[in-house]
Amino acid sequence: MKKYKNPVIAGADPFLLRANGKYYHYATSAPDGFKVYSSPDLAEWKEEGYCLKAGEGVMGDKGFWAPEIKYYDGKYYMVYVANEHLAVAVSDSPLGPFRCPKMKWLSEKNAIDGSYFIDDDGKIYLYYVRFDGGNIIYGAPMNDMTTLCENQEKELLRASLPWEKVKGNVAEGPFVIKYGGKYYLTYTANDYISKDYAVGYAVSDSPMGPFEKYKGNPVLKRDGIYCGTGHHSFTTSPDGKNLLIVYHVHHDENNVHPRLTCVDKAEFVASEEKGEPDVLKINVCHGEQSVCDM
């Protein structure tokens, strides 16, 4: 069993891609683009340089945030934020270089935190955040990996509960998992500078909702060791047997930046309430003496 320690590497809004026998780490990491790091085991990391950098063939010149990668039909697609807009870049390699096949934003309206989901029937969806009296999660189908069906856009989730509104009116960082025929829309609530930045989820029978929030939220929150836990994504262990959640934490109790990336096991367990969907559970591995495994 591979062993590692949290936090595994520096980086905010992290995404881990499992490919070619390695993990590739992408994050909000540079003012002019994204650097990528590779690791065979989450313990030792190699800086591979920029996979996307502002310049020719790239949309945006500032505010590069929250990259996510999806492998599809032989290509690697990156949906990312720049200038508070969403763009898509494509590469033949996880290391890049990623370039925008269409030199235009996915939407002319401001949006952040894009996340792909491809359903079992091959239909492609994008989840993202609009600024609409707060940070609100929306979703829309896509014609292909680079074209958003904006006329079918739908609001899916907004902050409304006490734990979600400790600081600000924020629901962001959406990521969808399908399990047991249900769609789990996972998200982070509160302003990212809050120690109570935390992860919850909502469940639906359809990728476009309606979504019902889990009553036991949040499922990942500050624990006395780390705070500011959120803006997550999911990957798997090398053998594909274990689900892993990837998220950032504040640098320490007194400083938000530079944020750090943690990786923990996640699993679905039977609900104690009859007829309710299985529960998404996060098994945190925190602390100086904690050695984690995949």
Disulfide bonds with the S-S distance in Angstrom:
Cys285-Cys292 2.23
